[in-house]
Amino acid sequence: MLSQPISVTFDIGGGRMVSIETGKLARQADGAVTVRQGNSIILATVVANNEPKEGQDFFPLSVDYQEKFASAGRIPGSFFKREARLNDYEILTSRLIDRALRPLFPEDYFCEVQVLLTLVSSDSEVMPDSLACLAASAALAVSDIPIKEIISEVRIGRVDGKFIVNPTRSELEKSDMEFMIAATDKNLMMVEGEAKECSEEDLVKALELAHDAIRIHIKAQEELRSKVGVKGKREYKQPEHKEELHQKVTAFTKDRINQIAKAGSSKHERSDAFDQLKKELIESLGEEATDIEKKFAKKYYADLQWELVRDMILNDRVRLDGRKLDQVRPLAMEIDPLPTPHGSALFTRGETQSLTTVTLGTPLDELLIESAAKSYDSKFFLHYNFPPFSTGEVKMMRGQSRREVGHGNLAMRSLKQMMPGNDYPYTVRVVSDILESNGSSSMATVCAGSLALMDAGVPFKKHVSGVAMGLITRATDGAYAILTDILGDEDHLGDMDFKVTGTREGICGVQMDIKVDGLSMNTMREALEQARKGRLHILDAMYETMEAARPEVKPHAPRMVKIFIDKEFIGAVIGPQGKIIQEIQRETGATINLEEVGNFGEVSIFSPAKEGLDKAVNWIKSIVAQPEVGSVYEAKVKSVMPYGAFVEFLPGKQGLLHISEVSHKRLETMEGVLSEGDMVKVKLIGLDQKTGKFKLSRKVLMPNPQGAGAGAGAPRDGGRREQE
């Protein structure tokens, strides 16, 4: 007989109820729950191996979040019509959970853990990613896997100046702030999001509100765990410790580590010196040392290096490269280094370098972003590439890593805040290739992207810069050091790393990972203020390099014109089976995109040459033009009759050029006067309201010879009928 499910329910505000249930689904997993809000349901499972793999010396945690299209009653649009590898949105959601969970496992726990989250039912208004970390933590809470604390995660939005916890999809579209925040009962763990130039104090308020909401989630998980009756966490094999070897490593390397750390050398010089010291350490162990002893020695050496460098920064207030704590590395910027891309910039900060390009495309180049609940086209996207040579390494090239997706997303969200609105006709693709890296290549991407967008002539409102910050703390005496523009080594040894992007007026993006307990909001405020100063320093240099966007796109970039036509003319522009629009594109070399917007047709015309652009614009305008009496047109003879010629004076508009209106001279026949295909200039002289027929004249546009008969409208016989 199946056991009864166990559940708890709580209010996340405004009467919005969330329930967590366990014991019904996936019962062979170490922990499994479903989290539900409205019609949105996430299934979270967690399984951990009982023993680490032989020789394992790191914690192998994998987190995968996936949305089933069936959850929203949809079939995937791929060729195979099934869910494939995780898309960028799912990868980014997985990263948010991974970054929050990872620090909560014991440092000596090396058993492989797999967390799987699946959206099995979708709600059009509930954002499932704001519930995913809650589900993952709850699955761990009801298991015996040895995690130290319970956590959760919420989204904070701000609409019309009011902060909202876990806003609906509709509310989020109107929000000027969006931050995902994870925390334990006592400490913040992770922050990521974007804002339209919010202040540092606004961010602190969002963090405080989020933490209050998360404590409610944690209390519900504790209640669920109590109902399930989890008695304790499983025992696991802890790594062996060799104290004698540890002391030997310390004695051999301590002074040399301090000497190398304080030398203020470059990344490769410092790395080579540390590697040489490690080599000498292993040689000092003698030939009789076993492989296991050598492995322990390397670990103790790395741990000592981590500890001594931290102490040096805290005690001496100096860094590995000799900088002050709040000093930004030397900056170098170059605009338009590449002749062919529509926009480009080279940004170098210390030993980190980004070569960024901008490509302007048509609406046909928009990126389809697909999720279970919603699919849409994006006109602005950024790709970030981190090749192995940027760090002097050799690695297999196997597509973009999750790290690359995450770094590119942070840069994209930051730059997006200053992009023109939806009425900007171009699709804009930014690509950042990291050529050299020693700390915060994502922030170099933001700076290079801002410069490249202005170089491309995109009406980018203001420069956006970014700076990566670090924090080192010591619990014994409360000492701490906030580091501006951190190195790669400082990122590894710090207790918090956070990246802040923005303009001179405010914050546009944040990514923060916190590894220390008890971080006060006052310390957070101090760190944000130091980040603001670093950001402004970089912005000053960027404005000196390029003060504003180019007034227009470069000569080799596609030209664009957008016109609006009445809805009734959309079919006329497209033509039967698309023949008209295809003919225009073929004859002019332009690319035309036509969309129905309300009662109008939005026609976007792109061309690499101004001549082709003008020709296409005039062609379309002629199709949608309304004939006006008194207007003059260039007409094409379609057929010739004894009594005159039928001419097309506007696309799809034909009228009779009567023989009496061809010339001031009396004509007996049309033979030899006009031929099919001739181009003639005509004037619209009348419109028969009953029949809708157009009356055209050629002779009114011709000089009237002296002694000629009457003008337009005179009878062909010149008045002889009255004499008779």
Disulfide bonds with the S-S distance in Angstrom:
none
